[in-house]
């Protein structure tokens, strides 16, 4: 994370990417995002922006000087993990019994809609991920302070934006490729409707909803285990090694990219962001937005 103290826009962007693999970040942020992706099936790029917005609502104020917010999350990190653990378990249940899932008599059963989106729950997951990853934010605040002292408040705004965007950039790339290659049409994501019988009742559940529920449940159990063991900052040695490697890698990349003016990097990052935004919010064909998937 040392590179971020240069108050450079590209350094903040790279530091955000490295922060994604920090113990307090990837443990929460990545599984939450993956579970959301499996649950949504479509509109993944759009939901990635919703997820990003939830993270930004927490991290941007911290980066711009709300140090008390970072201290609050740090002081109640264990309680936050307990809350998050139960939240993930609740979302696991919602993934199975959510909108479009019918529990009705066999003769009248219907196929659940495959196009439902859950922006509120994705935004909430983003906010929780931002709070859980706030352990990295004080470093960001230091870089922003340097930018403000230099007399360039606009740079401070872009520095904190670049950091948060960098943290979620790998997710945006994954979402873009998901959309580009139309992975929603693959057998894994397309899945199939499963029938679960309860006496005279039949529950119709899509296979990817079960997969999302499994990820949410596993994440919830992990968070609760870490919280009650008093080891919320635990990370396997492999993850620590990856983080160290990425930190060294980012230093080398920064040295190679520093020949480009910081203003140019700010413009490039903003262009990339809005290019992804426009693609995520492009109008979908009518047949993709209104027609349920029928088996």
SULLIN-V809918 format. One record per residue. N is the residue number from 1. RES is the residue in one small letter. PSI is psi in whole degrees, 0 to 359 (NA if undefined). BURIAL is I if it has 9 or more other ideal C-beta (glycine too) atoms within 8 Angstrom, else O. Layout:
N|RES|PSI|BURIAL ; N|RES|PSI|BURIAL
//
This chain:
1|x|356|I ; 2|x|333|O ; 3|x|336|I ; 4|x|340|I ; 5|x|355|I ; 6|x|355|I ; 7|x|26|I ; 8|x|144|I ; 9|x|312|I ; 10|x|327|I ; 11|x|320|I ; 12|x|321|I ; 13|x|313|I ; 14|x|321|I ; 15|x|324|I ; 16|x|320|I ; 17|x|319|I ; 18|x|322|I ; 19|x|332|I ; 20|x|330|I ; 21|x|9|I ; 22|x|151|I ; 23|x|318|I ; 24|x|358|I ; 25|x|299|I ; 26|x|333|I ; 27|x|327|I ; 28|x|309|I ; 29|x|311|I ; 30|x|311|I ; 31|x|322|I ; 32|x|318|I ; 33|x|316|I ; 34|x|318|I ; 35|x|320|I ; 36|x|319|I ; 37|x|315|I ; 38|x|326|I ; 39|x|323|I ; 40|x|317|I ; 41|x|315|I ; 42|x|172|I ; 43|x|32|I ; 44|x|317|I ; 45|x|319|I ; 46|x|316|I ; 47|x|335|I ; 48|x|323|I ; 49|x|322|I ; 50|x|317|I ; 51|x|316|I ; 52|x|319|I ; 53|x|320|I ; 54|x|318|I ; 55|x|316|I ; 56|x|324|I ; 57|x|329|I ; 58|x|311|I ; 59|x|327|I ; 60|x|314|I ; 61|x|322|I ; 62|x|316|I ; 63|x|331|I ; 64|x|10|I ; 65|x|357|O ; 66|x|67|O ; 67|x|330|I ; 68|x|329|O ; 69|x|319|I ; 70|x|320|I ; 71|x|321|O ; 72|x|312|O ; 73|x|324|I ; 74|x|319|I ; 75|x|329|O ; 76|x|35|O ; 77|x|319|I ; 78|x|314|I ; 79|x|325|O ; 80|x|322|I ; 81|x|324|I ; 82|x|313|I ; 83|x|314|I ; 84|x|322|I ; 85|x|314|I ; 86|x|327|I ; 87|x|317|I ; 88|x|323|I ; 89|x|319|I ; 90|x|317|O ; 91|x|329|I ; 92|x|317|I ; 93|x|316|I ; 94|x|328|I ; 95|x|328|I ; 96|x|317|I ; 97|x|25|O ; 98|x|191|I ; 99|x|135|O ; 100|x|354|I ; 101|x|126|I ; 102|x|137|I ; 103|x|90|I ; 104|x|170|O ; 105|x|147|O ; 106|x|313|O ; 107|x|334|O ; 108|x|17|O ; 109|x|149|I ; 110|x|160|O ; 111|x|130|I ; 112|x|148|I ; 113|x|140|I ; 114|x|1|I ; 115|x|9|I ; 116|x|141|O ; 117|x|155|I ; 118|x|65|I ; 119|x|326|O ; 120|x|315|O ; 121|x|326|I ; 122|x|318|I ; 123|x|319|I ; 124|x|319|I ; 125|x|321|I ; 126|x|317|I ; 127|x|316|I ; 128|x|320|I ; 129|x|320|I ; 130|x|318|I ; 131|x|319|I ; 132|x|333|I ; 133|x|9|I ; 134|x|351|I ; 135|x|338|I ; 136|x|345|I ; 137|x|325|I ; 138|x|327|I ; 139|x|318|I ; 140|x|317|I ; 141|x|324|I ; 142|x|319|I ; 143|x|320|I ; 144|x|321|I ; 145|x|317|I ; 146|x|321|I ; 147|x|320|I ; 148|x|317|I ; 149|x|327|O ; 150|x|353|O ; 151|x|10|O ; 152|x|87|O ; 153|x|326|O ; 154|x|324|O ; 155|x|322|I ; 156|x|319|I ; 157|x|316|I ; 158|x|326|I ; 159|x|313|I ; 160|x|324|I ; 161|x|316|I ; 162|x|323|I ; 163|x|310|I ; 164|x|320|I ; 165|x|321|I ; 166|x|323|I ; 167|x|326|I ; 168|x|359|I ; 169|x|316|I ; 170|x|327|O ; 171|x|321|I ; 172|x|318|I ; 173|x|316|O ; 174|x|319|O ; 175|x|321|I ; 176|x|315|I ; 177|x|322|I ; 178|x|316|I ; 179|x|317|I ; 180|x|316|O ; 181|x|5|O ; 182|x|51|O ; 183|x|342|O ; 184|x|342|I ; 185|x|356|O ; 186|x|162|O ; 187|x|323|O ; 188|x|313|O ; 189|x|319|I ; 190|x|319|I ; 191|x|207|I ; 192|x|164|O ; 193|x|130|I ; 194|x|142|I ; 195|x|124|O ; 196|x|118|O ; 197|x|136|O ; 198|x|86|O ; 199|x|242|O ; 200|x|359|O ; 201|x|153|I ; 202|x|127|I ; 203|x|124|I ; 204|x|120|I ; 205|x|137|I ; 206|x|146|I ; 207|x|324|I ; 208|x|333|I ; 209|x|323|I ; 210|x|321|I ; 211|x|317|I ; 212|x|317|I ; 213|x|322|I ; 214|x|319|I ; 215|x|315|I ; 216|x|314|I ; 217|x|316|I ; 218|x|319|I ; 219|x|318|I ; 220|x|315|I ; 221|x|319|I ; 222|x|315|I ; 223|x|317|I ; 224|x|320|I ; 225|x|317|O ; 226|x|321|I ; 227|x|312|I ; 228|x|344|O ; 229|x|356|O ; 230|x|27|O ; 231|x|57|O ; 232|x|345|I ; 233|x|17|O ; 234|x|145|O ; 235|x|140|O ; 236|x|156|O ; 237|x|328|O ; 238|x|316|O ; 239|x|319|I ; 240|x|322|I ; 241|x|320|O ; 242|x|317|I ; 243|x|319|I ; 244|x|318|O ; 245|x|316|O ; 246|x|326|I ; 247|x|317|I ; 248|x|318|O ; 249|x|317|O ; 250|x|327|I ; 251|x|316|I ; 252|x|318|O ; 253|x|319|I ; 254|x|319|I ; 255|x|322|O ; 256|x|327|O ; 257|x|350|I ; 258|x|348|O ; 259|x|339|O ; 260|x|132|O ; 261|x|147|O ; 262|x|324|I ; 263|x|319|O ; 264|x|320|O ; 265|x|321|I ; 266|x|316|I ; 267|x|317|O ; 268|x|315|O ; 269|x|318|I ; 270|x|319|I ; 271|x|315|O ; 272|x|316|O ; 273|x|310|I ; 274|x|333|O ; 275|x|315|O ; 276|x|322|I ; 277|x|313|I ; 278|x|322|O ; 279|x|321|I ; 280|x|328|I ; 281|x|14|O ; 282|x|152|O ; 283|x|127|O ; 284|x|150|O ; 285|x|146|O ; 286|x|324|O ; 287|x|342|O ; 288|x|340|I ; 289|x|336|O ; 290|x|339|O ; 291|x|124|O ; 292|x|156|I ; 293|x|119|I ; 294|x|137|O ; 295|x|NA|O
//
